[in-house]
């Protein structure tokens, strides 16, 4: 089990930054957690813009963090590079695909980490490992130098042990990033989605009540948007990775099957439907956010599962991405924050969805909720 694909321990006194090994760091190969990619990966010629910005702010690279193979799963299990140990419970998955990034900050090996998120790959490991993470607005953070899965949905964002560490991560990406204090005059919208463990729902409700009353809202399309995420990821993931089908010995069986499934979805001709749905779904969430500070729901329907539960079938990631991929479809920012789960040694995690470009206010809200829970 390993948190890192490459450990660097750069000297200095700036914040220690773990970089998911899907993001270029000058002089180091980018493997995307995949033997087929690693075999032909030379040292990156330059830092990705997010890494260059962080270095300019004094960050020192702690290493390239482990991940799910090709960013194509959500459990953190990787038979090629190893699976980082969940620091809260080694019998549970760490979540993915930004598994090493989450574990590095949860164990104190890094002060902040950069991950990528296409269907929940920052928020899911944050929830599994009991840390904080921010999926940024689609298009806000540059994707140059980032190994693509689905360019329409991919984002880079920061992860940290608490809200302050996530804010530090945003400042490394965008110098001068400053949270806006939470304005309690706008209520939080509490979205209910079927299939959530009642104890998880109750934990999120109890946390939100610390800030005051919240409004119940409904979405006619939230569940269907998960299917839309799958269609877009499949069509674009096939374009990016289809050539690897010819190297089955350099892929895990699960990921080889997944790329074949992407090919089948891509050939089904559903992309136009998905992109049309994307516009109407974004409009629905925008209308809710016009009246509320944020939309709140859990990150996961359950606590972090055991590896056997999470890897029994190719569709296993649906368990972990049930509530997250929709936000990528909408293109909105979302903050994952751990909340207490009575009777469990594992936390629950609340997902706070904000308006496009609203990361400053979302971080202010997360800070207020964190303080209320303390």
C-alpha positions in Angstrom: 0.0 0.0 0.0 1.5 3.3 -1.0 0.5 6.9 -0.9 3.0 8.0 -3.4 4.1 7.1 -6.9 7.1 9.4 -6.6 8.2 10.9 -3.3 10.4 14.1 -3.7 10.5 15.8 -0.3 11.6 19.1 -1.9 13.5 21.3 0.6 12.3 24.6 1.9 9.9 26.1 4.4 6.9 26.6 2.2 3.7 24.5 2.4 4.3 20.8 1.3 2.2 20.1 -1.7 1.2 16.6 -2.9 0.4 16.6 -6.6 -1.9 13.8 -8.1 0.2 11.9 -10.6 -2.2 13.0 -13.4 -0.7 16.5 -13.2 2.7 17.4 -14.7 5.6 18.3 -12.5 8.7 19.4 -14.4 11.4 16.7 -14.5 9.1 13.9 -13.3 7.0 11.5 -15.5 3.2 11.6 -15.3 2.0 8.0 -15.1 -1.7 8.5 -14.5 -1.4 5.4 -12.3 -1.2 3.2 -15.3 1.6 0.8 -16.5 0.7 1.5 -20.2 1.2 5.3 -19.7 4.2 4.9 -17.4 6.1 2.8 -19.9 6.2 5.6 -22.5 6.2 8.6 -20.1 9.3 10.8 -20.1 10.0 13.5 -17.6 7.6 16.4 -18.0 9.1 19.4 -19.8 7.4 21.9 -17.6 5.1 22.2 -14.6 1.4 22.3 -15.3 0.2 25.9 -14.7 -1.4 24.9 -11.3 1.9 23.5 -10.2 3.9 26.5 -11.6 1.6 28.9 -9.7 2.0 26.9 -6.5 5.8 26.9 -6.8 5.8 30.7 -7.4 3.9 31.0 -4.1 6.6 29.1 -2.3 5.1 25.6 -2.2 7.5 22.7 -2.2 6.5 19.5 -4.0 6.2 16.6 -1.6 5.7 14.1 -4.4 3.4 12.7 -7.1 0.5 11.1 -5.3 -1.1 7.8 -6.1 -4.4 7.4 -7.9 -6.9 5.1 -9.5 -5.6 3.8 -12.9 -6.2 6.5 -15.6 -8.5 8.3 -13.1 -11.1 5.8 -14.1 -12.5 4.5 -10.8 -13.6 6.0 -7.5 -12.4 3.5 -4.8 -8.7 4.2 -4.9 -7.8 0.6 -5.5 -4.9 0.2 -8.0 -3.3 -3.2 -8.6 -0.4 -1.7 -10.5 0.8 1.2 -8.2 -0.8 -0.1 -5.0 -3.7 1.2 -2.9 -3.1 3.9 -0.3 -4.3 2.9 3.2 -7.3 4.7 4.5 -5.9 6.3 7.7 -9.3 6.2 9.4 -9.7 2.4 8.9 -7.3 0.4 6.8 -10.0 -2.2 6.1 -11.8 0.5 4.0 -11.0 2.0 0.6 -9.4 5.4 0.6 -11.7 6.6 -2.2 -10.5 7.9 -5.6 -9.5 8.6 -8.0 -7.4 11.2 -6.0 -6.6 8.6 -3.4 -3.0 9.4 -2.6 -3.8 13.1 -2.5 -6.4 12.6 0.2 -4.2 10.2 2.2 -1.2 12.4 2.1 -3.0 15.3 3.8 -4.9 13.1 6.1 -1.7 11.6 7.5 0.1 14.9 7.6 2.6 14.0 4.9 1.5 17.1 3.0 -0.1 20.4 4.0 -2.3 20.6 0.9 -2.8 18.4 -2.2 -4.0 18.9 -5.7 -6.5 16.4 -7.1 -8.6 16.1 -10.2 -12.4 15.6 -10.2 -14.5 14.3 -13.2 -17.2 12.4 -11.4 -16.3 13.1 -7.7 -12.6 12.2 -7.6 -11.7 15.0 -5.1 -14.9 14.8 -3.0 -15.1 11.0 -2.7 -11.6 10.4 -1.2 -12.1 13.5 1.0 -15.2 11.9 2.4 -13.6 8.5 2.8 -10.6 9.9 4.6 -12.3 12.5 6.7 -10.7 15.6 5.1 -11.9 18.6 3.1 -11.8 19.1 -0.6 -13.1 21.5 -3.3 -14.3 20.6 -6.7 -13.8 23.9 -8.6 -16.1 25.5 -11.2 -15.6 23.9 -14.7 -13.1 26.1 -16.5 -11.9 28.2 -13.6 -8.6 26.3 -13.1 -6.4 25.7 -16.2 -6.2 22.0 -17.3 -3.0 22.3 -19.4 -0.5 19.7 -18.3 -3.3 17.5 -16.8 -3.8 14.0 -18.1 -7.3 14.1 -19.6 -10.2 11.8 -18.9 -13.2 13.9 -19.9 -12.1 17.5 -20.8 -15.7 18.7 -20.6 -16.0 17.6 -17.0 -12.4 17.5 -15.6 -11.3 20.0 -13.0 -8.4 20.5 -10.7 -9.0 21.4 -7.1 -7.3 21.5 -3.6 -7.6 19.1 -0.7 -6.6 19.6 2.9 -7.2 18.5 6.4 -9.5 21.4 7.1 -11.1 24.4 5.4 -8.0 26.6 6.0 -5.8 24.1 4.1 -8.2 24.1 1.2 -8.2 27.9 1.1 -4.4 27.7 1.1 -4.6 25.4 -1.9 -6.8 27.9 -3.7 -4.4 30.7 -2.9 -1.6 28.5 -4.4 -3.7 28.2 -7.6 -5.0 31.8 -7.6 -2.8 34.2 -5.6 -5.0 36.4 -3.5 -7.9 34.0 -3.2 -9.9 35.2 -0.2 -13.1 33.5 1.2 -16.2 35.7 1.6 -17.7 35.3 5.1 -21.0 33.4 5.2 -24.1 35.5 5.0 -26.8 33.8 7.0 -29.6 35.8 5.4 -29.6 33.4 2.5 -30.8 29.9 3.6 -29.1 26.6 2.6 -31.1 24.4 0.3 -31.2 20.8 1.5 -31.6 18.4 -1.4 -32.9 14.9 -0.8 -31.8 12.0 -3.0 -33.1 8.4 -2.7 -30.8 5.6 -1.5 -28.8 7.5 1.2 -28.3 5.7 4.5 -30.7 7.4 6.9 -27.9 7.8 9.5 -25.8 9.7 6.9 -28.8 12.0 6.0 -29.4 12.6 9.7 -25.7 13.5 10.3 -25.8 16.0 7.5 -29.1 17.5 8.8 -27.6 17.8 12.3 -24.6 19.6 11.0 -26.5 22.0 8.9 -28.8 22.9 11.8 -25.7 24.3 13.6 -25.9 27.2 11.1 -29.7 27.7 11.4 -32.8 26.5 9.6 -32.5 25.2 6.1 -34.9 24.9 3.2 -36.0 21.6 1.7 -35.7 21.6 -2.1 -36.2 19.0 -4.8 -34.6 18.4 -8.2 -36.5 16.7 -10.9 -33.3 15.7 -12.7 -30.5 15.0 -10.1 -30.7 11.2 -10.4 -30.7 11.2 -14.2 -27.8 13.6 -14.3 -25.6 10.7 -13.0 -26.3 8.8 -16.2 -25.5 11.9 -18.2 -22.1 12.1 -16.4 -21.5 8.5 -17.4 -22.3 9.2 -21.1 -20.0 12.2 -21.4 -17.1 10.5 -19.5 -17.5 7.4 -21.7 -17.5 9.3 -25.0 -14.6 11.5 -24.1 -12.8 8.8 -22.1 -12.9 6.6 -25.2 -11.4 9.4 -27.3 -8.6 9.8 -24.8 -7.8 6.2 -23.9 -9.2 4.0 -26.6 -5.8 3.3 -28.0 -4.8 1.5 -24.8 -7.2 -1.4 -25.6 -4.5 -2.8 -27.7 -2.3 -3.3 -24.6 -4.5 -5.5 -22.3 -1.4 -6.8 -20.5 -0.6 -3.3 -19.3 -4.1 -2.6 -17.9 -6.0 -4.1 -15.0 -8.9 -6.3 -16.1 -11.4 -3.9 -14.6 -10.0 -0.9 -16.5 -9.7 -2.8 -19.8 -13.4 -3.7 -19.4 -14.3 -0.2 -18.6 -12.6 1.2 -21.7 -14.4 -1.4 -23.8 -17.7 -0.2 -22.2 -16.8 3.4 -23.0 -16.4 2.4 -26.6 -19.9 0.8 -26.6 -21.4 4.0 -25.0 -19.6 6.2 -27.5 -20.9 4.2 -30.4 -24.5 4.4 -29.1 -24.8 8.1 -30.2 -26.1 9.5 -26.9 -23.8 12.6 -26.7 -26.2 15.1 -28.2 -28.9 14.0 -25.7 -26.4 14.3 -22.8 -25.2 17.8 -23.8 -28.8 19.0 -24.2 -29.6 17.6 -20.7 -26.6 19.3 -19.3 -27.9 22.7 -20.2 -31.4 22.2 -18.7 -29.9 20.6 -15.5 -27.6 23.5 -15.0 -30.5 25.9 -15.4 -32.5 23.9 -12.7 -29.6 24.1 -10.2 -29.0 27.8 -11.0 -32.6 28.6 -10.2 -32.3 27.0 -6.8 -29.0 28.8 -6.1 -30.5 32.1 -7.1 -32.5 31.8 -3.8 -30.1 30.0 -1.6 -26.5 30.3 -0.4 -25.7 26.7 -1.4 -27.3 23.3 -2.1 -26.4 20.7 0.5 -26.5 16.9 0.4 -24.1 14.1 1.4 -21.0 13.3 -0.6 -21.6 9.5 -0.2 -24.7 7.4 0.4 -22.7 5.3 3.0 -19.4 5.3 4.8 -16.3 4.3 3.0 -16.9 0.7 1.9 -14.5 -2.3 2.2 -12.5 -3.1 -1.0 -14.5 -6.3 -1.6 -17.8 -4.4 -1.7 -16.3 -1.7 -4.0 -14.6 -3.9 -6.6 -16.9 -6.8 -7.1 -18.2 -5.5 -10.5 -17.4 -3.0 -13.2 -20.5 -0.9 -12.1 -19.2 -0.8 -8.5 -18.3 2.9 -8.7 -21.9 3.8 -9.0 -22.1 3.2 -5.3 -19.4 5.9 -4.7 -20.4 8.4 -7.4 -24.2 8.2 -6.8 -24.3 11.8 -5.5 -21.2 13.5 -7.1 -21.0 13.2 -10.9 -24.0 15.4 -11.3 -22.1 18.4 -10.1 -19.6 17.9 -12.8 -22.4 17.8 -15.4 -23.7 21.1 -14.0 -20.2 22.6 -14.0 -20.6 24.0 -10.5 -18.2 24.1 -7.5 -18.7 21.8 -4.6 -17.0 21.6 -1.2 -16.8 18.3 0.7 -16.5 18.7 4.5 -16.5 15.9 7.1 -19.3 15.9 9.7 -19.8 13.7 12.8 -21.6 10.4 12.3 -22.8 9.3 15.8 -22.0 5.7 16.6 -19.4 5.3 13.9 -15.6 5.6 13.9 -15.9 7.0 10.4 -17.4 10.5 9.6 -20.1 11.4 7.1 -19.4 14.2 4.6 -21.6 17.1 3.5 -21.4 18.3 -0.1 -22.0 22.1 -0.4 -22.7 23.1 -4.0 -22.4 26.8 -4.9 -23.0 29.0 -8.0 -20.6 29.0 -10.8 -17.5 31.0 -9.8 -18.7 31.0 -6.2 -15.7 29.3 -4.6 -15.0 32.3 -2.3 -18.5 32.2 -0.8 -18.4 28.4 -0.7 -15.2 28.4 1.3 -16.7 31.0 3.7 -19.8 28.8 4.2 -17.6 25.8 4.8 -15.5 27.7 7.3 -18.7 28.8 9.2 -20.0 25.2 9.3 -16.6 23.9 10.4 -16.5 26.4 13.2 -20.1 25.6 14.3 -19.2 21.9 14.4 -16.1 22.6 16.5 
